Amino acid sequence: MYYQGLINKYRAFLPVSDKTPVITLNEGNTPLIKAEKLAEKIGADFEIYLKFDGCNPTGSFKDRGMTLAVSKAKESGSGAIICASTGNTSASAAAYGAKAGLKTFVIVPDGLVAPSKLSQALMYGAEIISVQGSFDRAFDFVKQICEKYPITLVNSLNQNRIEGQKTGAFEIIEALDDAPDYHFVPVGNAGNMAAYWKGYKEFFDLNKSKKLPEMIGIQAKGCAPIVEGRIIENPDTLATAIRVGNPASWQSALKAKDESNGAIDCVSDEEIISAYKLIASSEGVFAEPSSASSVAGMIKLKNQIKSGSKVICVLTGNGLKDSDSALKFANSKIKKCPANIDEILKVMDI
Amino acid sequence: MYYQGLINKYRAFLPVSDKTPVITLNEGNTPLIKAEKLAEKIGADFEIYLKFDGCNPTGSFKDRGMTLAVSKAKESGSGAIICASTGNTSASAAAYGAKAGLKTFVIVPDGLVAPSKLSQALMYGAEIISVQGSFDRAFDFVKQICEKYPITLVNSLNQNRIEGQKTGAFEIIEALDDAPDYHFVPVGNAGNMAAYWKGYKEFFDLNKSKKLPEMIGIQAKGCAPIVEGRIIENPDTLATAIRVGNPASWQSALKAKDESNGAIDCVSDEEIISAYKLIASSEGVFAEPSSASSVAGMIKLKNQIKSGSKVICVLTGNGLKDSDSALKFANSKIKKCPANIDEILKVMDI
């Protein structure tokens, strides 16, 4: 049988039964790219692998959790799904909602979200309602609605999201024939760090790997609640996908760090952009700026990484989601030239 | 061994040897999505499968050919690669050029290309040179340069591109355990239609499939040179990725049509946009408008498709490449609402 999404592939490890309808866009199964030039450029004496989850159907890792959350919503007879989100979660929810034939509601804070960020959700046909107030206020409304009506919350409070996301670890173990030594992951709501750790532990317990990685979560310096040990009221970072002042999975991320003997650290916006540019120009991989925080963290901590080890950096989202940043920080510029072969050769410098 | 791109997987069927350096971003291996709701909505009594090549690393099917073209350029000792392109080809060339450590030159006609279309190539660090004159003029310069210098042309005249692209057919045969009955594909430069047909024939000859599909190429009505049998001087369609007035693989596409007892037809921009919206809202699949021409063609010709047959529609590019169109043609709109639970419920209509 051909690859038909992560529920069908990892059925034995997920909370599904024969009765669960499988709502899938064939998510997962994303590239693991060995980054030899990157390693050379930063002078690393270890192996770096980029797990490019931006190749998922809606362009982010959220699809891993959403396939399960929406399949379970459908199984439970839910009439609709709902989330408060301004980015990747809304896109993923809207796509799987459409595939399932479930109405998808997205509540966003009025005036705080550029329509371009919602273009995917609008294209998939989600009902997007913009409400005055903060993001937290919008999220409160979502929770109230789910208490009263048969509508399933698909924000990351939904544990099925975490269950689906843990399959990223399964794929890495299968690719490397073992777990890596270090696993770097961007930390916003922190659910992905918790999910990966859960996945690594489960396959380790089943003897599918011989070791467990150190889990290293990376926040943005302007929004590093876990690093600073306090809620950040006014987050300030261009890494919008990890701009979360009070992470939902805070405690689970700390647990992953402690159990794995790992770390949670932070990097500046400059370090994020530098990594964002470096992976594009040296590896041909175009990820969202937020995604590059994992690589920026790895570069920051490279002297603490043991020689010869295998290091994963998760790239959570596709760079195409934010072409404004690409134009702003691009590695090259367009050069104008008269229509004359000699002039062109001069510009080409060959 | 884990999936490491289409050269490693299909080595026996591609013009590579042990000496060929493999430049890969783990392209290929893209989702084949069964579109049951779409079939129901259009009243089809056949099975529809969407081959979503927008999940490739740079967001289009071009990566399939580029991995081979750039690997062969590297093997031949070429110092750089070059193309004339305003879209998906430039993005793919720049990414694989970066990965290979080869300089990538992109020649574009000055004033005719929006910088946003080039954001990927700029991010990957390509040298983009904008030259006065038409696209054809730019392409002439590219060919002149390749005659004089050890620089490899990676436009679709490069036959390695076609060789790489044929692997899409291999993947479909492996997924369905046979070839489909019909294969719909957007036709711009027409190389992809020729490539798929080559792939289907090769696996058929090796007894890996029991049949061959009818190949059905779809052009845009405002730019249908093959349908009309004449070069189109001033193409007029919003499907930019297939806006090619004088296709490079014209004759190969006609051959694929004739040999397969297929067809080459065209659809209007309205039909393209309608299909573009329909696959997003019914299947959760967000493709470029140009990609949706394959689905629009299938809808146009649905009464000629035999009951019970299996039909492929190739979706060549990711919808994220063109978020302007998504906002313009979206299936829903953002609704404003006061911050009051009853008002929100009223807007939700539950």
Interface residues (C-beta under 8 A of the other chain):
Chain A: Y2 Y3 L25 N26 E27 N29 P31 L32 I33 K37 F52 C55 N56 P57 T58 G59 G79 A80 A94 A95 Y96 G97 A98 K99 G101 F105 I107 V108 D110 P115 S116 L118 S119 Q120 L122 M123 Y124 G125 A126 E127 I128 I129 S130 V131 Q132 G133 R137 F141 Q144 I145 Y149 I151 E174 A175 L176 K277 A280 S281 S282 E283 G284 V285 F286 N318 G319 L320 K321 S323 A326 L327 F329 A330 N331 S332 K333 I334 K335 K336 C337 P338 A339 I341 I344 L345 V347 M348 I350
Chain B: Y2 Y3 L25 N26 E27 N29 P31 L32 I33 K37 F52 C55 N56 P57 T58 G59 G79 A80 A94 A95 Y96 G97 A98 K99 G101 F105 I107 V108 D110 P115 S116 L118 S119 Q120 L122 M123 Y124 G125 A126 E127 I128 I129 S130 V131 Q132 G133 R137 F141 Q144 I145 Y149 I151 E174 A175 L176 K277 A280 S281 S282 E283 G284 V285 F286 N318 G319 L320 K321 S323 A326 L327 F329 A330 N331 S332 K333 I334 K335 K336 C337 P338 A339 I341 I344 L345 V347 M348 I350
